[in-house]
Amino acid sequence: MAAGLPTAMDRPHFIGIGGAGMSGIAKILAQRGAKVAGSDAKESATAEALRALGATVHIGHAAEHLADDATCVVVSSAIRADNPELARAAELGIPVVHRSDALASLMEGLRPLAVAGTHGKTTTTSMLAVSLSELGLVPSYAIGGDLDAPGSNALHGDGEIFVAEADESDRSFHKYAPEVAIVLNVELDHHANYASMDEIYESFETFAGRIVPGGTLVISADHAGARELTSRVSGGPRVVTYGEAEDADVRIVSIVPHGLKSEVTVLLDGEELTFTVSVPGRHYAGNAVAALAAGVALGVPAAELAAALGAYTGVKRRLQLKGEAAGVQVIDSYAHHPTEMTADLEAMRAGAAGRILVVFQPHLFSRTQELGREMGQALSLADASIVLDIYPAREDPIPGVTSELIVDAARAAGAEVKPVHDKADAPAVVAGMAGPGDLVLTMGAGDVTDLGPRILDRLQSK
C-alpha cells in the first residue's frame, strides 16, 4: 500500500536540506514525485544524493533560492528566525512547516512504528528498516543516520509499514500517531529545552499518549527512567516490556559476545529464541531485542524477524570501522552523552585486543555544562584520550564552559587525558600515541568524524 503526496507538499523547499532528518523527508517526497528544492550551508555527499533524485539543492542561504511557486517551506528547530529564505517565505505568504509535521504527513495512511528514547534511536530504527526489508515487507523509513551510503537514511517503500526515528529533543515527536512506539530509555538531555526530569517524563507521556487506540508501547524494563515512565502511562496503550529484568515480557536470557558480534537468547511467549546481532555490546543487543518486540507487535513472525535482524551490520557513525593502518583500527562513534559514551567504550573493550584510545569532541555548551563531569568519568574507561574543544552546533558560547571541564573530571577519575585545542593537530597526536593492536575511537556528534581518514593517513606514514 503506497501513500501519495501530502497536501501542499508537492513543491516543498527545505532550509537545511542536507541535515540528517531533513534530507530523509526530502528524499521520500522526491521518490513520491514531489518537485523538491532546498538549501544547505555546505556541499555534501547527501546533497549530491538528493540531486540524483531530481532535487534542486542550493549551497548557502539566500532569499533568491526560494522559488515563488513553492507550496511550503520546511524547517527544523535549528533554523534561526533571521534566515533570509524564511524571511522571503513570509513576504510571499508561503506556509512554513516544521520537519516533524512534514514527517507526520508522510506516515498518513500507513502503519507507523516510531522509535524514541534518549539513546539508541538511530540504531534501533536502522535495525528495523534493514530486517523488515530483508523479509520483503518493503517498509518506508526515515532514520537519523545513513545506513551504507550518503542519502541512505530514508526510503519510500511500497509496503504498509513506516519506521521513523522520533526525536524528543524539541518535543517534535508529539506530532506522530504511531501504531507501535518504542521507548528505549529516558534520561535528562537537551538542556536548552528541558529544565528537569519531570519535564522529560511529561514529554514522553505525551508521546505515549499519541499511540493510536489498540496500539502498543514497547519499553525497556532495565532502564530506571523507562520503568518510571511505564508506571506513569498505566491505563493507556498496551505495554510490552523488554530487557534483562526478571519481570520483562520479552526477557533477555543471555548475551554472549563473539568478537564484534553477539549471540542473544530471549524468552518470548514462553519459548526461547536465539539470534545473532552483528554489532558489539549489550547496548546494541538490547536495541535488537526492542526491534524484535516491536516487529512482533506489528504481526511479524518472531523467528523470521530474529533471523533477519542478523542482516543489520551497522549504521554510519555508530561504531563504524573507518579503516586500519600500521596495525591500528580506527572506528567512528556518534556517542556524545555519557551513557552512550560508556556503552560504546564497554562494547569496544569487549572486542579489543590492545589499548583503546579516544579522540573526544564535546557537543554543545549546554550539554557540557550539565554533563561534563560524567563525560570525563566515561573517558576513564579508555586507556588514553584526547579532548577537543566544544563543537557549538546551534549554540552560542556559555562563559566559563569549555572542554577543560571534561579534562579535569577525567583526570580526577584517574584517566590519562590530554586537551588538544586545534583539531588539525589531533591526527599527529593520536598517531604518536597508537601502536599495533590498538584501537582509536573518534567520538562525538560534531565534525570529529572528519578526523578518521586523516588519522589513518598519519598512521600509514609513520
N, C-alpha and C positions, 0 to 999 in steps of 0.2 A: 504494500500500500504506500504509494508515494504521495507526498504533500506538495501542493503548489506554492506559488509565491504569496506571502502575506500581503494584505492590503497596504498600499503606499510604499512597498519595498522593491518595486521593480526598477527604480533608478536611484539606488542609495549612494551617498557619499560618506566615506569613513574618514574621520580625522584621527590619525594614528593607526592606519590600516595595517601596519607591519607588526603590531603587538600580538602577543600570543592569543588572547581572547578575541580581539577584533578581527584578526586575519582569518580565524576559523569561521566566523559568521559570514565574512565576505566571501570566503571560498564556497560555502554551502549555497549562498544566494547566487553566485556565479554559475554553479553547477545546476541550479534550478532555472536558470535562464535570465536572471536579472542583469541589467546593464550596470555593473559595479564600477565605482571610481573612488579615489581617496588619495590621501597624502600621508607621508611619514617623514620623520626628521632626517633619516639617512637611508641610503641604498642598502639592500639586503637580499639574501637568497630567498627569503619569504616574499619580498616584493616581486622578484622575478617569477616565482611560482604562481603568484596571483596574475601577473601579466600573461603567463602561459594559458590561463583560463579565460583570457579576454578582458580582464580588468584593466582600467587605466590607473596607474599609480604615479603620482607626482612626488618629487623629493623636495622637502621644505614645505613650510606652511605659508600660503598667500591667498588673499581673497579671490584672485582670479582663477584659482584651482577649482573653485566650486562652480559647477555648471548651473546656468539659470533654470534648466529643466529638471534638476534633481528633485526627487519626490520626498526625500528626507535626508537628514544629516545624522549619522550615528556617532556617538561619542562614548568614551569611558569616563570614569571618575578622575582619571589622570589629566584630562584636558582642561586647561585653565580658561577662565571666563574671558580673558583678553585675546584668545586665539583669533587671528584675522578671518579664518574661514567660518568660525562660529558667529562672529560679528556680521559677516556677509549673509549668513543664513537668516539672521534676524532682519536685516534690511529687505531681503527678498520674501520674507514670510514663509520660509521653508521649515517644516516641523523638525525639531531636534528630538532624537530618540536615543535613550540610554542603551548601551550594549546589552544589558540584561533584558530589556523589553524586546529588543530585536531577536535575541536568542529564544525568549519565551514564545515569540510568534512563530519561530521555526518548528517548535515542538507541537503546535496545534494539530490535532487530528491523528497524532501518533501516540505511542506508549512511552512516556518519558521515564528514564531512570537517572536520577540526579545524585551525584557523589559529592558529599560535603564533609567538612572536618578541618581542623587547623593544620594537619599534616597528612600527606599521602594521597591527596585528591587526584593529582595528575597520574600517578602510578596506577591507582585503582581504576580510574576511568579508562586508561590505556589497556589494562588487562581485560576489561570487559569488551572494549572495542575490538581487540585482537581475537579474543576467544569466541565471541559471538560471530565475527566474520569467518573464523575458521570453521564454524558449524554451518555456514551457508545461510545465516539469518539476515545478512546484508543490512546491518544497522546503520543509521546515521549517527555521527558522533562529533562532539566539539570538546577538545582537550586543551589544557593549558601548556602543552609542550609537544614537540614533534616526535613522532614515532621513529622513523628511519630516514627521513629526508626533509628538506625545507618545505613547508606547506603541508606536511602530512598530519597536521594537528586536527583536521576536520574532514568530513566526507558526507555527502548526501547519498544515502543508500536507499534502495527500493523496499527495504523491509519495514516492519511496523514499529520497531524499537528505536528510540533516540536516547543515546547515552551522553550525558553532559556533566562537565565539571561545574559544580555550584559554588561560587565564590562568596564567602562570608565577609570579606574584608570591608566592603562598603554596604553591606546588607542587601546587595543586589540579588541574592538567592531567594529573597522573599517574593520575587516575581514569578517563580516557577511553580507548577502544579504537577508534581511527579506522581506516577503510579507506584513507583518504588523509590525510596530515598535511602541513601547510606549516610550514616554519621560515623566517621572513623574515630574521632576524638574531639574533645572540647577543651581548649586552653585559651588563656588570655594572650592575644596578639593584636596587631594593627592598632597600636595605642593611640594613633591620631583619631580613630573613630570609635573606640571603646574605652571607657574610663574604668570599668570594673568587670569582674566575673559575672555579676548579676546582669549587666548589660549583654554580655556574651550569651548567657543562658536564655535571656529573653529573646534574643535574636534567633537562636537555634530553635526555641519553642515555636516562634512564628513560622520558621521554615518547616518544622514537623507538622504544624497545623495546616500547611498548604497541600499536604498529601491528599490525593483525591479519595473520596469515600470508597472503602473496600481495599485501599492501598496498604502498603507495608513499609514500616521503618525498620531497616537493618542497622543495628547499632552495637558498638563494642561493649562487651561485658568486662573487659580488663581495665579500661581507662576510667579513672575516678570521675572525670568531668562528664564522660558519656553516661556513666551509671547515674549520676545526679540528674542529667537530662532525662534519662529513662523514667525516673521517678516523677519528673515534672509533667510528662506527657501521657501518663496513665489515663486511660479512658478515651484516648484519641485513636490513632491508627493502630492496626495490628503491629505488634513489635516482635522482631526476631533478633535475639542477641547472638553474638558470636565471640569466640576467643578461648583462652586457656582456662578461664574461671570454671569451676565445677558446675555452676548453675547456667552456663551458656547453652542456648538452644542448639547452636552449631558449635560443638566443643572441639577445640584443637587438642588431640590426644598426644601428638608428638611432632617435633620439628627436628629433623636430622640433617645437619649440614653435610654437603658433599662438594668441597671446594667452593665455587661461586654459585652453587645451586643448593636447593633444599628439598628434602622429601617430607611432605606434610601428610599426616593422617588426621582425619576429622571423624567425629561421631555425629552422623546426620540421620535423623529419624530412626534411631536405634541401630544403625548399621555403620561399620567403619568403612571409610573411603580414603585411599592413599593416592596422592598425585605429586608430580614434580613442579616446583617453582624454579624457573631458570634465572633468578636473581637472588643474591645472597641476603641472609639475615632474617631474624624473627619479625622485624618490622614489615618487610615485604611479604613474608609468609602470611602474616595477619591480613595484609591488603588483599592477597589472593583469596583467603577464606571469606572476607567480606564480599568480594566479587562473586564467589560461588553462591553464597547465601542469597544475594540479590538476584542473580540469574534464576535460581530455583524459585524465588518468589514470583518471577515473571512467567514461570512454567517451563523453563528449560530443564531437561533431564539432568540430574546431578552428576551422574557418571560421565556423561558426554561432555558437560561443561568442565568438569575437573580435568579430563584429558586434554581438552582444548586450551586450558589455562597454561599448560606447558609450552604452548607456541609463543607465549609472550617472552621476549628476551630483553626487554628494557626500553626506555624512552630517553631521548637526548637530555643530558644534564642530570639524569638520575643514575648515578654510579656508572657513567658511560666511559668505557675504555677509549682513550684518545690515541693510544699507541704505546710502543715500547722502544727504548733506545738505551744502549750501554747497560742492558740488563735491568733497567728501571721501567716499571709500568707507570703511566700517567692516566689517572682516572678523574673525571669531572663530576662534581656533585652540586646540586642546586640548594643544598641544605643551608638555611640561614637563621633558623630558630634553634635554640639549644636542644630541644627534643629531637629535631631532625638531625642535627649535628651528631648527637650521641648515637642515634640509631645507625647512621651511616658509618661512623667510626667503629662501632661494635661489629657491624657486618663485615667491614674490611679486615678487622682484627681476626675474625674467624677464618678468613681465607688467605691471609698474608703470610708469606714465609719470612720476610725480612722486616725492616722498620717501616713505619707509616709516617710520612712527612706531609704536613698540611700547609697549603697556601690559602689563608682565610681572608675574605673581604667582607667586612660587616655591611649590612644592607639597611639603610635608613638610620637617621639620627635618633628618631623617637624609639625605634626598637633597641638600639644600642644603649640609650639612656635607661630603659627599663630592664633590659635583659643582658647587659654587658657582662655582669659578673657570672651569670650562668653560661654565657658563651665561652668565657675564659675557662670555666670549670670543664666544659665539654672538651676543650682543646687539650686538657691534661690526659685524655685517652690516646693522643698521638704520641709518637716518640719525640717529635720536634715540630715546631710550627713557625711560620712567619705570618704576621698580621699586617694587612694593607690598610690604607686609610678608608674611611667610610664611603660607600657608594651612596650618593644622596638620592638618586632616582627623582621622585617628585617633590622632595622636601628641601626646605632651606636649613642652613646650619643652626644648631642649638648651642649657645655659648657654653663652653666647658665640656661639651660632649665630643670626644674623639676616640679613636681606636685604642688609645692608651688605657682606657677603662678596661678593655678586654685583656690587653697585655698584662696589666697589673694583677687582674684576677687570675689569669693563667699562671703567672709566677707564684702567686700566693697558694695556688693549688699544687705547686711543685712541678709545673710544666716547664719544658725548655722552649722558650718562645722569643722571637726577635721581631721588632717592628721594622717594616720597610715602607717608607713614605712615598717613594717613586715606584710606581708599578712596573716601569720599564726595567728596574734593577732586579726584579724578582726572579726571572729565569736564571741569571748568573748566580744569585744567592742559592737557589734550590739546587742547581747543578753542582755547586761546590759542596753541598751537604749530602747529596744522594750517592749511593753506591750500588753495585749489582745486588739484585734481590729485593731492593727497597721498592716501596710503592708511594707515589706522590699523588696527593688528592688536592685538586683545586676546588675550593668550596665557597659558595656564596651565590646570591641571586643577581648580582650585578655583572660587570664585564670581566670578572676574573676568569670566566670561561675562555677568553681570548688567549690566556697565557699557556694553555696546554700545548699547542703546536710550537710555541717559542721555547718552552722548557725542553721539549723533545729535540728541537734543533740544537739547543745548547748542550744537551747531554750527548748528542751524536758527535759534536765537535770536540769533546773532552779528550 
